[in-house]
Amino acid sequence: MFFITLTLLLLLGLLGISPWLKSRQRSAKSALQPLEGVSGWIALLGLIWGLYLLLSWIGNIQLLRYAPGAMLLYLLTALVVCGLSLLLVSGLLQSLFGKNAFTGAIAGLSARLAPLRVAMGASCLVLALVSLLRAAM
């Protein structure tokens, strides 16, 4: 579970900060192009995994009184993974399911989350670093 979450945090983080990276480094465009080609699928996996993390957090909410810091970090991870995945998955969902009320609602939510893309991407990378540091301790 740790490695799946860590991998998704890293991939989603890179996809989230990709516009910022491309504006700062011209060579980043060619390096990020293969990753951006599968961004919709990564986001779909991230959305499924983020929902699993959120449901798991709800199932373990009684641990909040014993380990509040760890539980809040767990919740933050689940919310950031879900949010960034929702932002990146709308194009794939429209191509898979066509335009309907569901994909329209996802597209509307993605449009509202779009200004937070780089911040959520950076948050994913910071959470990945924190997860690695916690695992090393």
JOFENRA-V368575 format. One record per residue. PHI is phi in degrees with one decimal (NA if undefined). OMEGA is omega in whole degrees, -180 to 180 (* if undefined). NEAR is the number of other C-alpha atoms within 8 Angstrom. Layout:
phi=PHI omega=OMEGA near=NEAR
phi=PHI omega=OMEGA near=NEAR
//
This chain:
phi=NA omega=-179 near=4
phi=-61.5 omega=-176 near=5
phi=-70.4 omega=177 near=6
phi=-65.2 omega=180 near=7
phi=-63.0 omega=-180 near=9
phi=-63.2 omega=179 near=10
phi=-62.7 omega=179 near=8
phi=-66.3 omega=177 near=11
phi=-61.7 omega=180 near=13
phi=-67.0 omega=-179 near=11
phi=-65.6 omega=179 near=9
phi=-65.1 omega=177 near=16
phi=-61.8 omega=178 near=14
phi=-64.5 omega=177 near=10
phi=-66.5 omega=-180 near=11
phi=-69.4 omega=-178 near=14
phi=-93.2 omega=-178 near=13
phi=-57.5 omega=177 near=10
phi=-62.7 omega=179 near=8
phi=-67.8 omega=179 near=8
phi=-62.3 omega=-179 near=9
phi=-67.3 omega=178 near=11
phi=-74.4 omega=-180 near=7
phi=-89.7 omega=-176 near=6
phi=-126.4 omega=179 near=8
phi=-65.2 omega=-178 near=7
phi=-72.1 omega=180 near=7
phi=-68.8 omega=-178 near=9
phi=-60.9 omega=-180 near=9
phi=-72.4 omega=179 near=7
phi=-72.9 omega=-178 near=7
phi=-89.2 omega=-175 near=9
phi=-58.7 omega=178 near=8
phi=-62.7 omega=180 near=8
phi=-68.9 omega=180 near=8
phi=-70.5 omega=177 near=8
phi=-66.2 omega=-180 near=7
phi=-114.0 omega=-176 near=8
phi=-61.9 omega=179 near=11
phi=-63.7 omega=-180 near=12
phi=-71.5 omega=176 near=9
phi=-62.6 omega=180 near=12
phi=-66.4 omega=178 near=14
phi=-64.5 omega=176 near=10
phi=-63.1 omega=178 near=8
phi=-63.2 omega=179 near=13
phi=-66.1 omega=178 near=12
phi=-63.2 omega=-179 near=8
phi=-67.4 omega=178 near=9
phi=-63.5 omega=176 near=12
phi=-66.3 omega=176 near=10
phi=-62.3 omega=179 near=8
phi=-61.4 omega=-180 near=11
phi=-65.1 omega=177 near=11
phi=-65.9 omega=177 near=8
phi=-64.8 omega=178 near=8
phi=-63.4 omega=179 near=11
phi=-62.6 omega=179 near=7
phi=-66.6 omega=-179 near=7
phi=-109.4 omega=-175 near=8
phi=-63.1 omega=179 near=8
phi=-64.7 omega=178 near=6
phi=-74.8 omega=-179 near=9
phi=-60.0 omega=-179 near=10
phi=-77.5 omega=-179 near=6
phi=-94.3 omega=-178 near=5
phi=-139.3 omega=-175 near=8
phi=-64.2 omega=-180 near=9
phi=-64.1 omega=180 near=6
phi=-65.3 omega=-179 near=7
phi=-69.5 omega=177 near=12
phi=-69.2 omega=175 near=9
phi=-65.3 omega=177 near=8
phi=-62.4 omega=179 near=10
phi=-65.4 omega=179 near=11
phi=-61.2 omega=178 near=8
phi=-60.7 omega=-179 near=10
phi=-61.7 omega=-178 near=12
phi=-68.9 omega=-180 near=10
phi=-69.2 omega=178 near=11
phi=-63.4 omega=178 near=15
phi=-63.9 omega=-177 near=12
phi=-63.9 omega=-179 near=10
phi=-68.8 omega=177 near=14
phi=-65.8 omega=177 near=14
phi=-61.4 omega=-180 near=13
phi=-65.9 omega=-174 near=13
phi=-91.0 omega=-172 near=11
phi=-91.6 omega=-172 near=13
phi=-60.6 omega=179 near=13
phi=-63.8 omega=179 near=9
phi=-66.1 omega=-179 near=9
phi=-64.3 omega=178 near=10
phi=-67.5 omega=178 near=10
phi=-73.3 omega=180 near=7
phi=-79.4 omega=-173 near=6
phi=-109.8 omega=-178 near=8
phi=76.1 omega=179 near=8
phi=-89.2 omega=177 near=8
phi=-148.1 omega=-176 near=7
phi=-63.3 omega=-179 near=6
phi=-65.5 omega=-179 near=7
phi=-67.6 omega=175 near=13
phi=-66.5 omega=178 near=9
phi=-66.6 omega=178 near=8
phi=-65.5 omega=179 near=10
phi=-64.1 omega=177 near=10
phi=-65.0 omega=177 near=8
phi=-66.2 omega=177 near=10
phi=-62.7 omega=179 near=12
phi=-64.9 omega=178 near=8
phi=-72.2 omega=-180 near=7
phi=-85.9 omega=-175 near=10
phi=-54.4 omega=179 near=8
phi=-65.0 omega=-178 near=6
phi=-97.5 omega=-174 near=7
phi=-58.5 omega=-177 near=12
phi=-67.2 omega=179 near=12
phi=-65.2 omega=178 near=9
phi=-69.1 omega=177 near=13
phi=-64.1 omega=177 near=15
phi=-65.3 omega=177 near=11
phi=-63.2 omega=177 near=10
phi=-61.7 omega=-180 near=15
phi=-67.2 omega=177 near=12
phi=-66.0 omega=178 near=8
phi=-65.1 omega=175 near=10
phi=-65.1 omega=178 near=11
phi=-64.2 omega=178 near=8
phi=-62.4 omega=178 near=8
phi=-63.2 omega=178 near=9
phi=-64.6 omega=179 near=8
phi=-65.9 omega=178 near=8
phi=-66.1 omega=179 near=7
phi=-69.8 omega=-180 near=6
phi=-75.8 omega=-178 near=5
phi=-79.8 omega=* near=4
//
